[in-house]
């Protein structure tokens, strides 16, 4: 059973990369591109919606949300485009990893969190000043 799970996990990893590549193809509809970028970004992001240290729920996104997102995107992308992107993703598996991509994803999450914090600070500041 464990070898089958490892094969499935590798296929998911390859499909995430292929989805990322397909999102840049002109043969993919615009709505599929948006969903593909969101799914690939979430799957590749080091930050999860539900942190992994939370018992049981921490792995729900890894075991349910990500595969469902991949399934949705795969149903929207033409099969010939996915076949080409999977071939490219298979070839890229042997190449070195990009630390710049990881830094970019973390920077986007930090920027998003800082923006939300700033908006919250402004909002709560108005409420405090308006209180009698």
C-alpha positions as CSV (number, residue, x, y, z in Angstrom):
1,X,0.0,0.0,0.0
2,X,2.8,2.4,0.8
3,X,4.4,2.2,-2.6
4,X,1.0,3.0,-4.2
5,X,0.7,6.1,-2.0
6,X,4.2,7.2,-3.0
7,X,3.4,6.8,-6.7
8,X,0.1,8.8,-6.2
9,X,2.0,11.5,-4.3
10,X,4.6,11.8,-7.1
11,X,1.8,12.0,-9.7
12,X,0.2,14.8,-7.7
13,X,3.5,16.7,-7.4
14,X,4.0,16.3,-11.2
15,X,0.5,17.4,-11.9
16,X,0.8,20.5,-9.8
17,X,3.9,21.5,-11.8
18,X,2.1,20.6,-15.1
19,X,-0.9,22.8,-14.0
20,X,1.4,25.7,-13.4
21,X,2.9,25.2,-16.8
22,X,-0.5,24.9,-18.4
23,X,-1.6,28.1,-16.8
24,X,0.8,29.9,-19.1
25,X,-0.4,28.2,-22.3
26,X,-2.5,30.2,-24.8
27,X,-4.6,27.1,-25.5
28,X,-6.1,27.1,-22.0
29,X,-9.3,29.2,-21.3
30,X,-8.8,32.2,-19.1
31,X,-11.1,30.9,-16.4
32,X,-9.0,27.7,-16.2
33,X,-5.8,29.7,-16.0
34,X,-7.1,31.7,-13.0
35,X,-8.1,28.5,-11.1
36,X,-4.9,26.8,-12.2
37,X,-2.7,29.6,-10.8
38,X,-4.6,29.6,-7.6
39,X,-4.4,25.8,-7.1
40,X,-0.7,25.6,-8.1
41,X,0.1,28.6,-5.9
42,X,-1.7,27.0,-2.9
43,X,-0.2,23.6,-3.5
44,X,3.4,25.0,-3.8
45,X,3.0,27.5,-1.0
46,X,4.8,26.6,2.3
47,X,1.9,28.2,4.2
48,X,-1.3,26.2,4.5
49,X,-4.9,27.4,5.1
50,X,-5.0,25.0,8.1
51,X,-1.6,24.6,9.7
52,X,-0.3,21.1,9.8
53,X,0.3,21.1,13.6
54,X,-3.4,21.1,14.2
55,X,-4.3,17.4,14.8
56,X,-6.3,15.8,11.9
57,X,-7.6,19.1,10.5
58,X,-4.0,20.1,9.6
59,X,-3.8,17.5,6.9
60,X,-7.3,18.0,5.5
61,X,-6.0,20.5,3.0
62,X,-3.2,18.3,1.9
63,X,-5.4,15.2,1.6
64,X,-8.6,16.7,0.3
65,X,-8.5,20.3,-0.8
66,X,-5.3,20.1,-3.0
67,X,-6.4,16.9,-4.8
68,X,-9.9,18.3,-5.4
69,X,-8.4,21.5,-6.7
70,X,-6.1,19.5,-9.0
71,X,-9.1,17.4,-10.2
72,X,-11.1,20.6,-11.0
73,X,-8.3,22.2,-13.0
74,X,-7.6,18.9,-14.9
75,X,-11.2,18.8,-15.9
76,X,-10.9,22.4,-17.3
77,X,-7.6,22.1,-19.2
78,X,-7.6,20.3,-22.6
79,X,-6.0,16.9,-22.4
80,X,-3.4,17.5,-25.1
81,X,-2.2,20.5,-23.3
82,X,-1.9,18.6,-20.0
83,X,-0.1,15.7,-21.8
84,X,2.6,18.2,-23.1
85,X,2.9,19.9,-19.7
86,X,3.2,16.6,-17.9
87,X,6.1,15.6,-20.2
88,X,7.8,18.9,-19.4
89,X,7.2,18.5,-15.7
90,X,8.6,15.0,-15.8
91,X,11.8,16.4,-17.4
92,X,12.0,19.2,-14.9
93,X,12.0,16.7,-12.0
94,X,15.7,16.0,-12.4
95,X,16.7,19.7,-12.6
96,X,17.8,21.7,-9.5
97,X,15.1,23.5,-7.4
98,X,14.6,27.2,-7.5
99,X,15.0,29.0,-4.2
100,X,13.9,32.2,-5.8
101,X,10.4,30.8,-6.4
102,X,10.1,29.7,-2.7
103,X,11.3,33.2,-1.6
104,X,8.8,34.8,-3.9
105,X,5.9,32.7,-2.6
106,X,6.8,33.5,1.0
107,X,7.1,37.2,0.2
108,X,3.7,37.2,-1.4
109,X,2.2,35.6,1.8
110,X,4.0,38.1,4.0
111,X,2.9,41.0,1.9
112,X,-0.7,39.8,2.0
113,X,-0.6,39.3,5.8
114,X,0.9,42.8,6.2
115,X,-1.8,44.3,4.0
116,X,-4.5,42.7,6.0
117,X,-2.9,43.8,9.2
118,X,-2.7,47.3,8.0
119,X,-6.3,47.3,6.8
120,X,-7.3,45.9,10.2
121,X,-5.3,48.5,12.0
122,X,-6.9,51.4,10.1
123,X,-10.4,49.9,10.6
124,X,-10.0,49.3,14.3
125,X,-8.4,52.7,14.7
126,X,-11.5,54.4,13.3
127,X,-13.7,52.4,15.7
128,X,-11.7,53.3,18.7
129,X,-11.6,57.0,17.8
130,X,-15.4,57.0,17.1
131,X,-16.2,55.3,20.5
132,X,-17.7,57.7,23.1
